[in-house]
Amino acid sequence: MFTEPQNPGITVSDILLYINCPRKAYFVSRGFELFPEVNVSRLERMLLKELSLTYPEIIKQCSLNADNLCKELEVTLAQICIDLPLLFPRELAGVGRGICDEAEARARAKIPEIATNLLRAVEEYGKEPMLAALTPIKTEPFLSSEKLNLKGVPSKLVCFEGAQVPSILKPGNCPDQGVWASDRLHAAALVLLLEAGDGKEVPFAFVEYVSFGLLRKVIIRSSDRREVIQICRRVEKIKAGLMPEREEEKFCKECNFVEQCTSEPSLMSKFF
């Protein structure tokens, strides 16, 4: 007879789903696809993420003025468009030429702002500190902790001011100051994993808003750590079979799970 695991493993992706909507975490844990297809917006985000990984090499090599930076970014983006299907063959299988062209055009339109912000940061903080903050010592390393019952993959690890810290690439909108609350918790979860691995305190992380060429340093607070641990325990209950109550939000109509999200709240969910 099949029995559910008593302590199902949690991923950082589960935490992000829960923050977005607890029921999304439930449906994905039950095998539903979060992204059934690649659309223009998703492909644009993929392109910009890959482009951001080339920032250190471009900053090292090119003469640092806006025109040169834009040209280098444009040339690099063109190459990424060629390489991307080799990097993500399953995800991009069957994606039409029209979607690819529109996604490339959208990404290319963001290059002037990216170049301006990168140049401003280099001028403000210095070339070497920016290179240290942007240059990965490891890309997409796997981190895990039995104690936390958590695993995850940061976009990259960088060495900054003598400390190894996680950096996450975010292709969405960027706040005027600091980072979004969900991005702070994302960074906190990765910091907890990194600390569990080497036993050293990691006081901060980086969040890179790749659509704008902006890099933000975020100090991890004890309240961030506490909230991540609390969410982990809630996600464990969801993975064990508990469906959270449905909360109507303005984005519900656009959700991929809108058809499935019709269950009545259970008695147990009132204690969740």
N, C-alpha and C positions, 0 to 999 in steps of 0.2 A: 504493500500500500504506500502510495506517495505521500510524503509529509513535507511541509514547507520548512526551509532552514530556520533555525531559531535566531540566528544572527546574520542575516544576509549582508553581503559586502556592499559598501557604499562607495560611489565614485564622486569626484568633484563635480562631474556633469550632473549627477543626481541632485546635488546641492543647488546648482544653478537652476535646474528645472523646478525644484521646490520653491525657490525664491520667486521665480516667474509665475508659477501656479502649482500648488501641491498636487492637483489632479493630473497635470502633465507628467509628474514624476510617477504617479500610479500607472498611467496608461503605457508609458515607455517601459516600465518594469514588467508589464504584461505582454511585451513584444510588439506593440504598435510602433510604426515608423514615425519619427519626429519630423523628418523631411522627406516626404514621399517623392519629390522631384526637385531637380535643380532649376530654379528660375533665374531671371536676370539679376535680382538683388543678391541672391546667394552667391552667384558666380562672381559678381563684382566684389563682394566681400572676400572671396577666395583669392582673387587677383591682388587686392590691396594688401592682404596678409603676406602673400609671397613677396610682393614688392618691398614691404617693410623689412624683410629679412636681408635685403640687399643694401639698406641704408648705410651700414658701417663701411662697406667696401666703396660705395660711391663717395662718401664723405672723405675717405682716405685718399682717393685717386683724383677727384676732379678739383679744379680751381673753384674755390667757394664763393661764387656769386650766383644770383638767382637764375640767370640765363643758362649757365653751364649746368647747374643742378637740375633744372627742368629738362634740358636735353638728355642728360644721363638717365634720369628717371623714365623719360619717354622711351628711350632705346631699350632700357631694361624691361619695361612693361611689355613691349612688343615681343621680347624673347620669352617672357613668362607666359604670354598667351600661347606660344608654341609649345612650351614645356608642360603646361598645366595638365593636359590630358595624359601625359606620361606619369605624372605624380599621382593623379586621382583617376585611374582608368575606369573603375567601377562607377564612381559617382557621376562622371561626365560621359559615360556611354550613352549614345543616342541624343545628346544635347545638340539642338539645331544650330546652324550657322548664324541665324538671326539673333538668337539669344547670346551667342558668343560675341558678336559684333557690338550689340547694344551694351553688354556688360563691359567690354573693353572701352567703349566710348565714355561710359559713365566714370570708370576708373581714371581714364586719361584726363577728364575734365577736372579731377581733384588734384592733379599734379602741381599746378601753380601754387595752391594754398599749402600743400605739403612742403614744397621747396621753400616757400617763405618762412614757414614755422621752423623747419629744420635749420635754416640759415640763422634765424633769430636766436634759436637755442644755442647754437655753436658760438655765436658772438657773445651771448650773455654768460654762458657757463664755461666756455672754453672747449676746444676741439677734443683734447684728450679725455676730459671727464664725460663728454657726450659719447665718445667712442666706447669708453668703458661701460657706460650705461646701456648702450645699444648692442654691443658685440657679444654674441653668445659664447660661453665656454662649453655649453651643452645645449642641443636643440631637442625639444620634446622628450626629455628624460622621463622614465617611469618612476614614480615615487609611491611608496606604500607604507602603511603602518598597521600592524596587527592590533596594537593597543587602541588606536583610534577606529579600527575597522574601516579604514579609508584608503583609497588609492586615487591617483590623479597624474596628469601629465601637463606641466606648465609649458607654455610656448617656448620658453628658453630659460636657462640660468645664466646670469651674468655675474662678474666679479666687480664689485663697486666698493671703493673705500676699504678694501681688504676683506670684504664679506661676500660670500656666495648668496645671491638673492634671486627669487623667482621674478620673471617678467612675463606678463600676459599681453597678448595682442588682441585689441578690441576694434572691430571694424565699424561699429555703430557711431551714434552721435556722441559728442564730447561735452561735458558740463563746462561752464565758464571757468570754474575753479575746482581743483581737487578731482575726485573721481565719483562715479555713481555709487550708491550704497551697495548694489549688487556686485559691482566690481571690487569694492573693498572686501566683501565677504569672500569672493573668489580668491583674492590675493591672500586673505587670512587663512583659508583652507590649505593653500599651497605652502604657506609659511609653516603651518603646523606639521605638514608632511616632511618638509625639509628639516625642521628641528628634530622630528622623531628619528630621522635617518642618521644625523651626525651628532645630535645632542647639544648643539650650539644654538644660542638664541639668534633668531633672525628678526631684527627690529622693524624692517621695512621691506617693501616690494615695489616693483614698477608696473604701471599700467600704461601701455602704449596705444593711443588712439590713432590707428593707422590711416584712417580716412583724412586725417588732418595733419599728420606728421608731428603729433604732440606726445611728449613723454611726461608722465606724472609720477612722482614719488609718493607713496602712501605709507604712513606710519601705522603699524598694526597695534591696536589697543587690546587690552584684556577683554573689553566688552565685545570686540570683534571675534576673538577666540571663543568666548562663551557662547555667542550666538551660533557660530559654526558647529560647535559640539552639540548644542540643542537641536539644530536642524538635522544633524546626523542621526540622532536618536529618533526623531520623527520620521525620517526617511526609512529607517529600519522597520518601523511599524507599517509603513506603506508597502514596502517590499514583502513583508510577511502577509500582506493581504488586506490591510485596512484602507478603505477608500475615504479620503478626506471629504468633508462637506463641500458642496458646490457653491462657489461665490461668483455672482454675476459681475463681470468686469467689462470695460468698454471694448476690449480686444477679443472678447469671447467669440464673436461672430466670425472672426478671421482665423480662429484656431483650427488646426487639423483634426482635433478630436471632438469637435462640436457635436457630431452625431452620437459618439459613444458616451458623451458626458451627460447622461440622462438619469443616472441611478439616484434613487432616493437615499438620503443620508441614513447610515446605519446607527443603531443605538450606541455602538462602540465609538463612532466618530464624534459623538457629543463629548466624549472624555478625551479627545485627541488634542 
